Amino acid sequence: MKNIAIIGTGYVGLVTGVGLSEFGNKVICTDINQSKINNLNSGKVPIYEPGLEELIKKNINSERLFFSSDIASSLKKSEVIIIAVGTPQSKGGAADLRYVFDVVDRILENLNSYKVIVTKSTVPIGTGNKVITQLQRKYEENIDFDYVSNPEFLREGSAVKDFLWPDRVIIGTKGEKALQIMCDIYRPLYINKNPIQHTSVETSEMIKYASNSFLALKISYINEIANLCETVEADVHDVAIAMGKDGRISDKFLHPGPGFGGSCFPKDLEALLSLSQEHNVTMETLQAAIKANKNQKERIGEKLDRLISGGIRGKKIAILGLAFKANTDDVRESSSIDLIKFILNQGGFVNAYDPIANKNMAKIFNNIHYYDNVYDAINEVDALVIMTEWNEFRSLDLNRIKKSMRNNYVLDTRNIVNMKDLSALEFVYDNIGRLKI
Ligand SMILES: NC(=O)c1ccc[n+]([C@@H]2O[C@H](COP(=O)([O-])OP(=O)(O)OC[C@H]3O[C@@H](n4cnc5c(N)ncnc54)[C@H](O)[C@@H]3O)[C@@H](O)[C@H]2O)c1
């Protein structure tokens, strides 16, 4: 078991730190955000992830998990250094790698013994090579380090589970010693099966982008099939069930919705596209997936405008669900952002409710009303729109809602409300690609 420093304690860094300490390693999670570290040290968890808080407590008590803003000393104390900082989209679409290279500079200043330097952040193919070159250039003599690409595949909302029971762990490295050390830190994973796949650095970097892009492509595909279903009187729900029974297709990621968001798919697709353009390789499928997703987000606003008699102007609309998906408080690139903007631009008013993401959305919109429960949010509204597939929206008290709303329009962008119930209560409703009852 190893001493590990995680640099960047965001969604990925924190879950990785907690997961690796659960595997028996001694982990220091570091961040330049001092208040985040202070909060963690006083027991406040900055993000919502099922099971995370309990596991943090458990591993702090076992003295395997620590939080520190002293990055230099954490680097010196650790044999394995994991870079988990953000790689946001830059203006041109490419990944902005400034945070990664800032960390590489810090590592250089503090190299005091052999280190395994691991990149967990999602970085474009070729980045590992640049990091290695930077590390070697600065020191004329051969410094003692190995480089590893170890991309992360966790999903927000089930991040802890995904980390502890991953489908695969990719270890991209040339160094035999580093491979051994990485297998060591993930040791508990291969008691039953061995999910570890050893590749080159470049292949590992590509696996992450190829996986995310494929999933995004699948979502854009089913969204477009749903849109066509609406005009040819087919039901996308039945279509998706039947498609999913084909083992070559699988039933995962075949749920139509308001377009994908989150901190990964949108920026990762743009980054891969930008990389392909840099290398003069045409990727039509990727371009189409990005365009289809933009169209889908716009389509939701237009659908709502068409649904409400007289359009959105002057109407009060409840948005149920602000997070980009259920079980997370992350609103980055959430489709709700596009819809709220659209409604406000059209001259409508917004009541918003999310079980845990209100606070994050309030950093983006301070000109809408936030509520702590569904029933306050829908009071006297003209329309309600379900944007996130939170479980509590699957069992709404529609009778109560009907009585409280001023008007009776429902747009269910996640296809989770029973259409028979909506019809029985004489709601005027729409969804994505379903045959209306
Ligand atoms: N969020 C996901 O679901 C997910 C899944 C897989 C991969 N990834 C990838 O993992 C990476 C991190 O994503 P995230 O969502 O955790 O980001 P995040 O924005 O939640 O966290 C990044 C953290 O890094 C810190 N940081 C920035 N510069 C630093 C520095 N120089 N030293 C120390 N800390 C620094 C920030 O303060 C922040 O706390 C990205 O490349 C992302 O694409 C994310």
Ligand as a Chemical Component Dictionary entry (heavy atoms), coordinates in Angstrom:
data_LIG
# 
_chem_comp.id                   LIG 
_chem_comp.type                 NON-POLYMER 
_chem_comp.pdbx_formal_charge   0 
_chem_comp.three_letter_code    LIG 
# 
loop_
_chem_comp_atom.comp_id 
_chem_comp_atom.atom_id 
_chem_comp_atom.alt_atom_id 
_chem_comp_atom.type_symbol 
_chem_comp_atom.charge 
_chem_comp_atom.model_Cartn_x 
_chem_comp_atom.model_Cartn_y 
_chem_comp_atom.model_Cartn_z 
_chem_comp_atom.pdbx_ordinal 
LIG N1  N1  N 0  -16.689 15.160 -12.915 1  
LIG C1  C1  C 0  -16.723 13.979 -13.515 2  
LIG O1  O1  O 0  -17.734 13.272 -13.534 3  
LIG C2  C2  C 0  -15.488 13.450 -14.180 4  
LIG C3  C3  C 0  -15.425 12.084 -14.530 5  
LIG C4  C4  C 0  -14.274 11.601 -15.136 6  
LIG C5  C5  C 0  -13.235 12.465 -15.429 7  
LIG N2  N2  N 1  -13.329 13.794 -15.106 8  
LIG C6  C6  C 0  -12.194 14.660 -15.388 9  
LIG O2  O2  O 0  -11.466 14.848 -14.172 10 
LIG C7  C7  C 0  -10.907 16.172 -14.129 11 
LIG C8  C8  C 0  -11.381 16.898 -12.876 12 
LIG O3  O3  O 0  -12.784 17.063 -12.977 13 
LIG P1  P1  P 0  -13.665 17.522 -11.732 14 
LIG O4  O4  O 0  -15.089 17.458 -12.166 15 
LIG O5  O5  O -1 -13.219 16.786 -10.538 16 
LIG O6  O6  O 0  -13.177 19.053 -11.599 17 
LIG P2  P2  P 0  -13.488 20.076 -10.411 18 
LIG O7  O7  O 0  -13.571 21.400 -11.059 19 
LIG O8  O8  O 0  -14.644 19.568 -9.604  20 
LIG O9  O9  O 0  -12.198 19.989 -9.483  21 
LIG C9  C9  C 0  -10.928 20.455 -9.834  22 
LIG C10 C10 C 0  -10.218 20.893 -8.562  23 
LIG O10 O10 O 0  -8.858  21.188 -8.873  24 
LIG C11 C11 C 0  -8.459  22.276 -8.074  25 
LIG N3  N3  N 0  -7.242  22.877 -8.654  26 
LIG C12 C12 C 0  -7.117  23.637 -9.767  27 
LIG N4  N4  N 0  -5.825  23.980 -9.956  28 
LIG C13 C13 C 0  -5.124  23.415 -8.958  29 
LIG C14 C14 C 0  -3.738  23.400 -8.605  30 
LIG N5  N5  N 0  -2.835  24.031 -9.353  31 
LIG N6  N6  N 0  -3.359  22.726 -7.507  32 
LIG C15 C15 C 0  -4.271  22.082 -6.736  33 
LIG N7  N7  N 0  -5.594  22.067 -7.015  34 
LIG C16 C16 C 0  -6.018  22.725 -8.113  35 
LIG C17 C17 C 0  -9.661  23.184 -8.063  36 
LIG O11 O11 O 0  -9.622  24.108 -6.992  37 
LIG C18 C18 C 0  -10.802 22.157 -7.935  38 
LIG O12 O12 O 0  -11.124 21.912 -6.586  39 
LIG C19 C19 C 0  -11.304 16.839 -15.435 40 
LIG O13 O13 O 0  -10.297 16.651 -16.379 41 
LIG C20 C20 C 0  -12.553 16.042 -15.855 42 
LIG O14 O14 O 0  -12.751 16.075 -17.240 43 
LIG C21 C21 C 0  -14.423 14.293 -14.479 44 
# 
loop_
_chem_comp_bond.comp_id 
_chem_comp_bond.atom_id_1 
_chem_comp_bond.atom_id_2 
_chem_comp_bond.value_order 
_chem_comp_bond.pdbx_ordinal 
LIG N1  C1  SING 1  
LIG C1  O1  DOUB 2  
LIG C1  C2  SING 3  
LIG C2  C3  SING 4  
LIG C2  C21 DOUB 5  
LIG C3  C4  DOUB 6  
LIG C4  C5  SING 7  
LIG C5  N2  DOUB 8  
LIG N2  C6  SING 9  
LIG N2  C21 SING 10 
LIG C6  O2  SING 11 
LIG C6  C20 SING 12 
LIG O2  C7  SING 13 
LIG C7  C8  SING 14 
LIG C7  C19 SING 15 
LIG C8  O3  SING 16 
LIG O3  P1  SING 17 
LIG P1  O4  DOUB 18 
LIG P1  O5  SING 19 
LIG P1  O6  SING 20 
LIG O6  P2  SING 21 
LIG P2  O7  DOUB 22 
LIG P2  O8  SING 23 
LIG P2  O9  SING 24 
LIG O9  C9  SING 25 
LIG C9  C10 SING 26 
LIG C10 O10 SING 27 
LIG C10 C18 SING 28 
LIG O10 C11 SING 29 
LIG C11 N3  SING 30 
LIG C11 C17 SING 31 
LIG N3  C12 SING 32 
LIG N3  C16 SING 33 
LIG C12 N4  DOUB 34 
LIG N4  C13 SING 35 
LIG C13 C14 SING 36 
LIG C13 C16 DOUB 37 
LIG C14 N5  SING 38 
LIG C14 N6  DOUB 39 
LIG N6  C15 SING 40 
LIG C15 N7  DOUB 41 
LIG N7  C16 SING 42 
LIG C17 O11 SING 43 
LIG C17 C18 SING 44 
LIG C18 O12 SING 45 
LIG C19 O13 SING 46 
LIG C19 C20 SING 47 
LIG C20 O14 SING 48 
# 
